[in-house]
Amino acid sequence: MNKIEYNCFIMNKKGAVVKTVTMRVDDSVYQMIALAASGERRNISNFIEYATLQYLSSAQYVDNAEMAEIMTDKELVENLKRGFEEVKNGEYTIV
């Protein structure tokens, strides 16, 4: 098990304090991260930050144009509302 740990508190270019993150990963995961970082010509810390931001911005968020498109689809909006109510009422099955 490899432990990735950076214990320095520094200011970034915008004057914000950079936070320290410690994580434990299996050797195989560490090797994958190290290889990917090398392929991107980044250090491991920078690669993890980059990859996390890429994931969060592409997989978790909807931009304004996409949200406007979703909101104009009346059937989709009604299905989402019904699904939310079903979850709230415990009327769902996890498959």
Stockholm file with secondary structure:
# STOCKHOLM 1.0

chainA/1-95         MNKIEYNCFIMNKKGAVVKTVTMRVDDSVYQMIALAASGERRNISNFIEYATLQYLSSAQYVDNAEMAEIMTDKELVENLKRGFEEVKNGEYTIV
#=GR chainA/1-95 SS CEEEECCCCCBCTTSCBCCCCEEEECHHHHHHHHHHHHHTTCCHHHHHHHHHHHHHHHHSCCCHHHHHHHHHCHHHHHHHHHHHHHHHTTCCCCC
#=GC SS_cons        CEEEECCCCCBCTTSCBCCCCEEEECHHHHHHHHHHHHHTTCCHHHHHHHHHHHHHHHHSCCCHHHHHHHHHCHHHHHHHHHHHHHHHTTCCCCC
//
